[in-house]
Amino acid sequence: MLIIDNIHKTFFPGSVNEKRALQGVNLTLQDGDFVTVIGSNGAGKSTLLNAVAGTFFIDEGRIEIDGVDVTRMPEHERARYIGRVFQDPMKGTAGKMMIEENLALASWRGKRLGLRWSFQAQQSAQFKEALKELDLGLEDRMSAHVGLLSGGQRQAVTLLMATLVKPKLLLLDEHTAALDPKTAEKVLQLTERLVKANHLTTLMITHNMRDALRFGNRLIMMHQGRIVVDVKAEEKAHLDVPDLLALFEKGAGEVSDEMLLS
């Protein structure tokens, strides 16, 4: 479960560059909820995910993950509860390490990592099976350096790493935006499969309204640091893009060219 209670964040307060990025955001996710987040640039989508991840502390409000108040918990401690995939495929993995070594590091999330660590033959077999599920042939390339993989392959490995040890919360920050359409579709299908198989509580940012409608059981739209649309389950299943634009216009009072092109 994730509880976001009336959170606020202002960058550069009192200056000419002041930006009220989050203005009283309230959101509760139940276990297993898969929520897509959409909105134009500057709406507060990534700021919301960064606030939850602990990239910075919020100015006001409370954030709770799985019953634990993490509001003032530093990012490295909060990471034990969170799996995260970034927009940039280069983030989230160590390019100079082998695929198997990256997965071994991911398997230690939430555990104390000493000066010595290694993975056993049993773990290696588990990693191979997990990679096989990606259907990218990477189970036969476990000794390959991650930096040699394509963007889509690397993003798939990052997604696997984020879910290898079941996180309390999975954060996906436009994780297909840097991929070509065909590869993005494959990563999205893999995402849906992993989320369903592991019953993961998930927040996924996307700029694509069609993807926001296709995936997940709930959709929220943000505008100027606020949630202006929140549709769930059956209501979401019956919406199309024009319906979504109408809801956004009703809640925010404007529709940007950027959103029309999504």
C-alpha positions in Angstrom: 0.0 0.0 0.0 1.1 3.6 -0.7 -0.4 6.6 1.1 0.4 10.1 -0.2 -1.1 12.6 2.2 -1.4 16.3 1.2 2.2 16.6 -0.1 3.7 19.9 -1.2 7.0 20.7 -2.9 8.3 24.1 -4.0 11.7 24.4 -5.8 13.7 27.7 -5.4 11.1 29.3 -3.0 11.2 33.0 -2.8 13.2 33.4 -6.0 12.3 34.4 -9.6 12.6 30.7 -10.5 10.1 29.6 -7.8 8.2 26.5 -9.0 5.3 25.0 -7.0 5.8 21.5 -8.3 3.4 19.6 -6.0 0.4 21.4 -4.5 -1.5 19.2 -2.0 -1.3 15.8 -3.7 -3.4 13.1 -2.1 -3.3 9.5 -3.4 -3.8 6.1 -1.9 -2.8 2.8 -3.7 -4.1 -0.5 -2.4 -1.9 -3.6 -2.7 -1.7 -4.7 -6.3 -3.0 -1.5 -7.8 -1.4 -0.6 -11.2 -1.8 3.1 -11.7 -0.8 5.0 -14.8 0.1 8.7 -14.5 -0.3 11.2 -17.3 -0.1 14.9 -17.8 1.8 17.5 -19.9 5.4 18.5 -19.2 5.7 20.3 -15.8 2.5 18.8 -14.5 4.4 17.2 -11.6 4.5 13.5 -12.6 8.2 12.9 -12.2 8.3 15.1 -9.2 5.7 12.9 -7.6 7.7 9.8 -8.2 10.9 11.4 -7.0 9.1 12.5 -3.8 8.0 9.0 -3.2 11.5 7.6 -4.0 13.1 10.1 -1.6 15.2 11.9 -4.2 14.3 15.0 -2.1 12.3 15.7 1.0 8.8 17.2 0.6 8.0 20.5 2.2 4.8 19.4 3.8 2.6 16.2 4.0 3.3 12.5 4.6 4.3 9.5 2.5 3.7 5.9 3.8 4.8 2.7 2.1 3.4 -0.6 3.4 2.6 0.9 6.8 6.0 2.6 7.2 6.2 6.4 7.4 9.1 7.2 5.0 8.5 10.9 4.8 11.9 11.7 6.3 13.7 8.5 5.4 16.7 9.1 3.2 16.6 7.7 -0.4 19.1 4.9 0.2 17.1 3.5 3.1 13.8 4.0 1.3 15.2 1.9 -1.7 14.7 -1.3 0.3 10.9 -0.9 -0.3 11.0 0.4 -3.9 11.9 -1.0 -7.3 12.4 1.7 -9.9 13.0 1.9 -13.7 14.1 5.2 -15.2 13.4 6.7 -18.6 17.1 6.4 -19.5 18.1 2.7 -20.2 21.6 3.5 -19.0 20.3 4.1 -15.5 19.5 1.3 -13.1 22.3 -1.1 -14.2 26.0 -1.2 -14.0 27.2 -1.3 -17.7 30.7 -2.6 -16.9 29.3 -5.6 -15.0 27.9 -8.8 -16.4 24.2 -9.5 -16.6 24.6 -12.1 -13.9 26.4 -9.8 -11.6 23.8 -7.1 -12.0 21.1 -9.6 -11.1 23.1 -10.8 -8.1 23.3 -7.2 -6.8 19.5 -6.8 -7.3 18.9 -9.9 -5.3 20.5 -8.3 -2.3 17.9 -5.5 -2.0 16.9 -5.0 1.6 19.8 -7.1 2.9 23.0 -6.0 4.5 25.8 -6.1 1.9 29.2 -6.8 3.4 32.7 -6.5 1.9 32.4 -9.9 0.5 29.5 -11.2 -1.6 29.0 -13.8 -4.3 26.2 -15.7 -6.0 25.9 -19.5 -5.8 25.2 -22.0 -8.6 21.6 -22.2 -7.4 21.2 -18.4 -7.8 22.7 -18.6 -11.3 20.1 -21.2 -12.3 17.4 -18.9 -10.9 18.7 -15.9 -12.8 18.8 -18.0 -16.0 15.1 -18.9 -15.6 14.1 -15.3 -14.9 16.0 -14.1 -18.0 14.3 -16.8 -20.1 11.0 -15.3 -19.2 12.1 -12.1 -21.0 12.2 -14.0 -24.3 15.2 -12.0 -25.5 17.8 -14.8 -25.5 19.7 -13.2 -22.6 19.7 -16.4 -20.6 22.5 -17.5 -22.9 24.4 -14.3 -22.5 24.6 -14.1 -18.7 28.4 -13.3 -18.8 27.9 -10.4 -21.3 28.5 -6.9 -20.0 25.2 -5.0 -19.7 26.8 -2.0 -21.5 26.9 -4.1 -24.7 23.1 -4.7 -24.7 20.7 -2.7 -26.8 18.5 0.0 -25.1 15.5 -2.4 -25.0 17.4 -5.3 -23.7 19.0 -3.1 -21.0 15.6 -1.7 -20.0 14.2 -5.3 -19.8 17.1 -6.3 -17.5 16.5 -3.2 -15.4 12.8 -4.1 -15.1 13.8 -7.6 -14.1 16.2 -6.3 -11.5 13.6 -4.0 -10.0 11.2 -6.9 -9.5 13.6 -9.7 -8.7 13.1 -9.2 -5.0 9.4 -8.3 -4.8 9.3 -4.6 -3.9 6.5 -3.0 -1.9 6.2 -0.4 -4.6 7.3 -0.3 -8.3 8.0 3.1 -9.8 8.2 3.4 -13.6 9.2 6.8 -14.8 8.4 6.9 -18.6 10.5 3.7 -18.9 9.7 3.2 -22.6 10.1 6.8 -23.7 13.6 6.4 -25.0 12.8 3.2 -27.0 11.6 2.7 -30.5 7.9 1.8 -30.8 8.3 -1.9 -31.4 10.7 -2.3 -28.5 8.6 -0.1 -26.2 5.6 -2.3 -26.9 7.6 -5.4 -25.9 8.8 -3.8 -22.7 5.2 -2.6 -21.8 3.9 -6.2 -22.3 6.7 -7.5 -20.2 5.9 -4.9 -17.6 2.2 -5.9 -17.5 3.2 -9.6 -17.2 5.6 -9.0 -14.3 3.2 -6.7 -12.4 0.3 -9.2 -12.7 2.5 -12.3 -11.9 3.9 -10.7 -8.8 0.8 -8.7 -7.8 3.0 -5.5 -7.6 1.7 -2.1 -6.5 2.8 0.1 -9.3 3.0 3.7 -10.4 3.8 4.2 -14.1 4.3 7.6 -15.8 3.6 7.8 -19.5 3.1 10.5 -22.0 1.0 8.2 -24.2 -2.7 8.4 -23.4 -3.4 5.2 -25.3 -0.9 3.3 -23.1 -2.3 5.0 -20.0 -5.8 3.6 -20.9 -4.5 0.1 -22.0 -2.5 -0.7 -18.9 -3.3 -0.8 -15.2 -6.6 -0.7 -13.3 -6.5 3.0 -12.5 -5.5 6.3 -14.2 -4.6 9.7 -12.8 -4.0 12.9 -14.6 -1.9 15.7 -13.2 -1.9 19.4 -13.9 0.2 22.2 -12.3 1.2 19.9 -9.4 -2.3 18.6 -8.6 -4.3 15.5 -9.5 -7.2 16.7 -11.7 -8.5 13.3 -13.0 -8.7 10.0 -11.2 -10.6 7.1 -12.9 -10.7 3.5 -11.7 -11.4 0.0 -12.9 -14.7 -0.2 -14.9 -14.9 3.5 -15.6 -11.4 3.4 -17.1 -12.1 0.4 -19.2 -14.9 2.2 -21.0 -12.9 5.4 -21.8 -11.2 6.3 -25.1 -8.7 9.2 -25.8 -11.5 11.8 -26.6 -13.2 10.9 -23.3 -10.0 11.3 -21.4 -9.3 14.7 -23.0 -12.8 15.8 -22.1 -12.3 14.8 -18.5 -8.9 16.6 -18.4 -10.5 19.7 -19.9 -13.2 19.6 -17.3 -10.7 19.2 -14.4 -7.9 21.5 -15.6 -9.7 23.8 -18.0 -7.3 23.5 -20.9 -5.8 20.9 -23.2 -2.2 21.4 -24.5 -1.0 20.6 -28.0 1.4 18.1 -26.4 -1.4 16.1 -25.0 -3.3 16.1 -28.2 -0.3 14.5 -29.9 0.1 11.8 -27.3 
